[in-house]
Amino acid sequence: MSLTGVAQLAISPGTQWVNSGNITVNVQNMDFVNNGTFATGSGSVKFTGNQSSSIWGASSTAFNILEVVKTNNSKILLGRNINIGSSINFISGMLDLNNNNILLNSAANLAGESETAQVIGTGGGYVEIAQNLDAPFSANPGNLGATITALLILEMLSSEEVTLHRRVQE
């Protein structure tokens, strides 16, 4: 006989989870379900383990630092859009957009992507960043993989804020 268990770190409606300081919350082989309020502070949330995990819930979730450390072909599956304040750090495993989106703060980035640790998109989705770019030279906003050099074009715009989408479709 084989039994499969599912574990969740669940924030209930009306509940506030507030991290103070630079702490790391380790979510090992569990789903992250936010139906309340989650304030990550300056810390990180690290998804680890050898089983896939999901991020979902009724409430919007903003992570300061999201760390992907999944093994055994497991991944993180988005069940809703998320916001990133500082970075997504890829160590191992995939982050599947699952037809959802990641919105990066203007100073945030993707770090450590490789063939075995990256954003994928079952069903589609995109990673977005908006930055002010005034005559950029070899700028790569959010480390999304688009290098921008524009000496004249952006100077002629009334606003230098540029929004980039890295669309992912499998």
C-alpha positions in Angstrom: 0.0 0.0 0.0 1.2 3.5 -0.8 0.0 6.7 0.9 0.6 10.2 -0.4 0.4 13.1 2.0 0.1 16.8 1.2 1.4 19.4 3.6 0.7 23.1 3.5 2.0 26.3 5.1 -1.4 28.0 5.2 -2.1 31.6 6.2 -5.8 31.8 7.0 -8.2 34.6 6.2 -7.8 37.4 8.8 -4.3 36.1 9.8 -1.2 38.2 9.5 2.3 36.6 9.1 4.9 39.3 9.6 8.7 38.6 9.4 10.9 41.1 11.2 14.5 41.2 10.2 16.5 39.1 7.9 15.1 35.6 8.5 14.7 32.6 6.2 11.5 30.6 6.1 12.2 27.1 4.8 9.2 25.5 3.1 10.2 21.9 2.6 7.9 19.7 0.4 4.9 21.9 1.3 2.6 24.2 -0.5 2.5 27.9 0.4 -1.2 29.0 0.7 -1.8 32.7 1.4 -5.4 33.5 2.3 -4.5 36.2 4.7 -1.6 38.8 4.9 2.0 37.8 4.4 4.7 40.4 5.1 8.1 39.0 4.2 10.3 41.9 5.5 13.9 41.7 4.4 14.1 37.9 4.7 13.7 35.1 2.3 11.4 32.1 1.6 13.3 29.0 0.5 11.4 26.2 -1.2 13.3 22.9 -0.7 12.8 19.2 -1.0 12.3 16.5 -3.5 8.5 16.9 -4.0 6.8 19.7 -6.0 5.2 22.6 -4.2 2.6 25.2 -5.1 2.1 28.9 -4.3 -1.5 29.8 -4.3 -4.3 31.3 -2.2 -6.9 34.1 -2.3 -4.5 36.9 -1.3 -1.7 38.4 -3.3 1.8 37.3 -2.2 4.9 39.3 -2.2 8.3 37.7 -1.5 11.4 39.7 -0.8 13.8 36.8 -1.8 12.4 33.6 -3.2 14.9 30.7 -3.3 14.3 27.6 -5.5 16.1 24.6 -4.1 14.1 21.6 -5.5 15.6 18.2 -6.3 14.4 14.9 -8.0 12.8 16.8 -10.9 10.4 18.6 -8.6 9.4 22.2 -9.1 7.4 25.1 -7.7 4.1 25.6 -9.4 2.4 29.0 -9.3 -1.3 29.1 -8.7 -1.5 32.9 -8.8 0.6 35.9 -9.7 3.4 36.8 -7.2 5.6 39.8 -6.6 9.3 39.8 -5.9 11.0 42.7 -4.0 14.6 41.7 -4.3 15.4 38.4 -6.2 14.6 34.9 -7.2 17.6 32.8 -6.5 17.8 29.6 -8.4 19.9 26.8 -6.9 18.2 23.7 -8.4 14.8 23.0 -9.8 12.2 24.8 -11.9 9.7 27.6 -11.1 6.6 26.9 -13.3 4.5 29.9 -14.1 1.5 27.7 -14.9 -0.2 30.6 -16.8 0.6 33.1 -14.1 3.0 36.0 -13.8 5.9 37.2 -11.7 6.1 40.9 -11.2 9.6 42.1 -10.2 10.2 45.2 -8.2 12.3 47.7 -10.3 15.5 46.7 -8.5 14.8 42.9 -8.4 16.4 40.2 -10.5 16.6 36.6 -11.4 19.8 35.0 -10.2 21.4 31.7 -11.0 19.2 30.5 -13.8 20.6 27.5 -15.7 19.4 24.6 -17.8 18.4 22.7 -14.6 17.1 25.7 -12.6 15.0 28.3 -14.3 11.6 29.8 -15.0 9.4 27.5 -17.2 5.8 28.1 -18.4 3.4 25.2 -18.6 0.4 26.9 -20.1 2.3 30.2 -20.5 2.9 33.3 -18.3 5.6 36.0 -18.1 8.1 37.7 -15.8 7.8 41.5 -15.8 10.0 44.3 -14.7 9.5 48.1 -15.1 12.6 50.3 -14.8 13.6 53.8 -15.6 16.2 53.6 -18.3 17.8 56.9 -19.4 20.1 56.2 -22.3 21.0 52.7 -21.1 24.1 50.9 -22.3 24.0 47.1 -22.1 21.3 47.2 -19.4 19.7 43.9 -18.6 16.7 44.8 -16.3 15.9 42.1 -13.9 18.5 39.8 -15.5 15.7 38.7 -17.8 18.0 38.2 -20.7 17.3 41.2 -22.9 20.3 43.6 -23.2 19.2 47.1 -24.0 21.4 49.9 -25.5 19.4 52.9 -26.6 21.2 56.3 -26.8 18.6 58.3 -28.6 15.3 56.5 -28.6 14.7 56.6 -24.9 15.9 60.2 -24.6 13.0 61.3 -26.9 10.3 59.6 -24.7 8.6 61.8 -22.1 9.0 58.9 -19.6 12.0 56.7 -19.5 10.2 53.9 -17.7 10.4 50.7 -19.8 8.4 47.6 -19.0 9.9 44.3 -20.1 8.0 41.0 -20.3 9.8 37.7 -20.7 7.1 35.5 -21.9 7.5 31.7 -21.3 5.4 29.2 -23.2 6.0 25.4 -23.3 
